[in-house]
Amino acid sequence: MSEFPYPYDKPLPSIKFPSPKRQLALTPGVLGIVLAVIALCFVLSNVTIFPVSRNMDPVSVGEFWTAFCTGLVGAEAGLLVIAAVLAPGNGLLRHVIVVPLAMIWILAWFLGYKLYWWTQGTYFSYPEWKEVFSSILVIPLMFCACELPLWIFRTLLRWRITPSGQKDSRRTPPNLSIAGILMATGAVALALASVRSGRRLVSNDMSEADWWGASGIAVAFSGGISLLTLPLSVWATLRCSSLVAGLGATIAWLMGAALLLVCCVSALADNWPFMELEFWFLFFGMNCGFAVGLLGTLSLVRAGGYRLLWGREETQISVSTLAAPSEVPPAPQQ
């Protein structure tokens, strides 16, 4: 018998056992339905951009809606680029899914463009139609430029989005195969051919050099915006341990980068619109649409159990390290 009596009058400490499996906020089926609903909402917003913008009053709800939907268009492009480069699965299969979805969203905007003229009882002229469609033909090359920064992150740093229950057994960086190089070269060639086809639709007032110069500026602008926004957005929503802190830092960065861009454009044009209320109305609306469309959708993907991995990490290791402190189960006592 022990010399020291057991302190029966003292309560025993409560022991909390960790749950054997973390429950996801969204199951894969529910996540698929939510993403399909979001894609449909993007279609509806694209249809309404042009009709609302043509019937709005200065500093009105219609004007804010147009700016918000314009920001959603940027979010749509960002989500498509992230899905095409970092999503799970084969690269070719990812693009087979992304390209038709992008075409649907573009055609939705074009349908809204035509609906405006139909509701007005008139039809837009053929030269104007050609100019609009020629601008659409530049989008494939802009999309390739948006993909380039993320392909660098995926190839050199092994960034990839992986479900929490799937193990990533490959520990070496992906090699550039001959088939992959040929497919990438073919995609860029088709994008350049699309831009050349757009040149044939514009009026003769624009020279060949002016057309390619304007297209080059648009492509470079798209690649720069992708580099400044997408890697940080993916890290904040799918990698950062605190989602709230990541979203706050990313929104502050997006607002600051957008304001810096406006300052650069204003300096080049020698026109400073900061004293006008309408400018801040549109500025806030576009940034709000971009943040809601991009960061909101990625946050839902995070709720479905997807995380951003890099280097030689495996899913089982990264899920525990990426979880919030309250979500990490305590280590068992030896």
N, C-alpha and C positions, 0 to 999 in steps of 0.2 A: 504494500500500500504506500502511496506517495506521502511524503512529509507535508507537502503543500496542498491544502484542500482546494478543490475546484471552486471558483467563484460563481456559485449557482445563482446568486442574486443579481448578477450582471447580465444584460441582454447580449446575445450573440451578434456579431457583426453580420450585416446583410451581404450576401454574395450574389452578384449578378453574373449569370452565365451568358456569353455571347451567343447570338442566334447562329445556327449552323450555316445559314445562307442569307445574304442581304436581299431584301425584297426591292425590286425595281419599281420606280414610280410609274413607269409606263412599260407594259409588256410589248414584245415585238409586234403583235397584231394591232394593239391600240396605237403604237407609234406609227405604224404604216397608215392607219386611217387618219391620224392627225396630220401627217405630212401630205396626204392626198387632199385633205380639206384646205390646207395652207396653199397647195399648188392651185386649187380652184379659186381661192381668194385672190391669188396673184393674177389669174386670168381675168377676173372681174375688175380688179383695179386697173389693169392695163387697158381694158375696153373703155373705161370711164375717163382716162387721162385727157384725151383730146376733146371730147364733147364738153367736159366741164371747164377746161381752160378757155374755150372759145365763148362761153356764156357766163363768165364770172365778172364780178364787180371788183374794183380795187379794195384790197385788204378785206376780203370776205371769206366765208366758210368755203366757198368753191375754190378760191385761190389757195387756201391752206390745203385743201384736199388734193389739188393738182401738185403742189409741192411735196406733199406726203407720198403720193403715188409715184412721183419721180424718184424719190428716195427708195421706194420699194423696188423700182426697176434696177437700181444699183445693187440692192440686196439680192435680187434674183440672180444677177450675174455672179455675185460673190458665192452664193450657195451652189450654183452650177459648177463653178470652177473648183470649189472645195470637194464636191462630190466626184468630179471627174478625175481629180489628182490624188486625194487622200482617202477616199472611201474604201471600204473593204472590197475584195474581189479583183477580178482580172481587169487590167486597164482598158482593153478593147471593149469588154462588156460594160464597163462604167460609161464610156463614151457613147455606146449604143443606146443607153438609157438617157443620158444627159442631152444629146443632140436633138432628139425628137421633142423633149420637153422644152428646150430653148426655142425651137421652131413654133411650138404651140403658143408660148408667151409672146413671141414677136408677132405672130399672126393675130393674136388677140388685140395688140396695140393697133395693128393695121386695120382690123375690123372696126375698132372705135374711130379711127380716122375716117373711114368710109361712112360710118353711121352718122357722123356729124353732117356730112354733105347730104345724105339722104333725108335726114330730119329737117334740113333747111329747104328741101324741095329743089335742090340744084345738084349738079354733079361737078366734081372737081375736074379741072382741065387736064388733058393728057400730059403736057409738059410738067405740070406740078407733080403728077403721079410718078413720072420718071425720076424726078429729083429725089422724091421720098424713097423710092425703091432703090435707087443707087446708093443712098446712105445706108440702107439696110444691108446691102451687099458688102459693106466694109466690116460688119459685125464679126464674121468668122475670123478675120485676121486680128481683130481686137481681142477676141476670146483666146486665141493662141498666145497673145502677149500677156493676158491675165494669168494664164496657166504657167508661164515660164518661171516666175518666182517660187511658186509652190513645188514645181518639179525639181528645182534646185534643193529645196528643203527635204523633199522626199528622197532624192537620190543621194545627196551627200550626208544628211543628218538622219535619214531613215524616219522621217515623220510619216505616220499613218494613223488612221482612225480605226480602232478595233473594238468589237463587242467585248464586254467584260467576261463572258463565259467562254471565249475562244482563245486558245493558246497559239501564240505566234512562235513557231518552232524555228524559223529561219533567223539566224543570228548574224549573218553577214549582209552588208549592204547589197541591194539589187544591182546586178550587172546590166549594162546596156547591151542588149542583144541586137543582132543584125536586123531581125524582123522588127523590133521596136524602133530602131533608127529609121528603117525604110517607111514604117507607118507614120512616124512623126514628120519625115520629109514630105511624104505624100499629102499629109494634112495641111502643112504650110503651103505647099504648091497649089492645092485646091483653094485655100484662102486667098492667095495672091491672084489666082485666076478669077475669083469672085470680085475682087477689087477692080481688076481690069475690065470685067464685064460691067461694073457700075460706071466706069468712065465712059463707056459707049452710050449710056442712057442720059447723061447730063448734057446740057446745052453746049454749043460750040463757044460760048463766051468764056468758059474756063479752059485753060490750056492743059496739056498733059502734065507739065511740071507742077502747076498749081494743084491739080487733082491729087497727084501722088504726094505732094508736100502736105496738103491738108489731111490726107489719109495717114501719113506718117506721124503727124502731130497727134491725131486721135489714138493711134496705136500706142505711141509712147506714153501718152497720158493714161491710157487704160493700164498699161504695165506698171506705171508708177503708183497709181491708186491701189492696185492689187498688192504691191509690195508693202505699202504703208498701212494697209487695213487688214488684209486677210490673215497673215500669220499671227498677228496679235489677237485678232478676234477668235481664231481657233484655239490659241493657247488659253485665253481668258475663260472660255466656255467649256472646253473639253480637257483642260490640263490643270488649271489653277485649283488649289485645294479649297479656296473660298470662292464660290460662284459670285456672291454679292460684291466682294472686293475686286474680282476680275472684271465684272461688268462695269463697275464704277470707274476703274482705271481706263478701260477701253473706251467708254463713252467720252470721258474727258479728253483722251487722245484724239478721238475722231473729231470732236468739236474743235480742238485746237488745230488739227491738221487742215480741216475745212476752212477755218478762219485764216490760216496762213496762206492757203491757196487763193482765197478771195483777195487777200492783200497783194499777192504777186500779180494776179490778173489786173487788179485795179491800178497798180503801179505801171504796168505796161500800157494800159489803156488811158492812163491819166484821168481816171474817173473814180472817185471814192464815194460809195453809196451808203456809208455807215450811218449817216445822219437821217436816213429815210426809214420810216417805220415799216414800209412795205418790204424792204430788204431783210430786216430781222424776222418778219413774218415768214417769208419764203425760206430763209436760212434755217430757222428752227424747224419748219415743216419737213424740209428735205432731210436734215440730220435725224429727226425723229423717225421718219419712214425707213431710213437706212438702218438705224439701230434696232428698231422693232422687227423689221423683216429678217435681218441677218442674225443678230444676237439672240432674239427671241426664238428663232427656229433652231439654232445651235444649242440653246439651253434645253429645248425639248428633246433634242437628240441625246444630250447628256443625261436627261432623266430616263431615257430608254436604255441606259447602261453602256453607252459608247464613250470611249476615252481616247485622248491623243497620246500616242507612245512615240518614243524616239530612241535612237541608238539600239542597244541590244536588250532592251527591256522586254519582259514577257507580260502578258495580261494579268496573270495571277499576282505578280509582284507589284505591278503598277496600280492595281485597283486599291490595295490597302494604303499605298503611299499617297495616292491622289485623293483619298477620301478626307472629309473634314475630320477634325480631332474627335468630335462626338461620335463619328461613324466608325472609327477604328476600334476593333474589339481588343480588350486588354490581353496581355500575354499570359499564358497559363503559368501558375506557380509551380516551381519544381519541388 
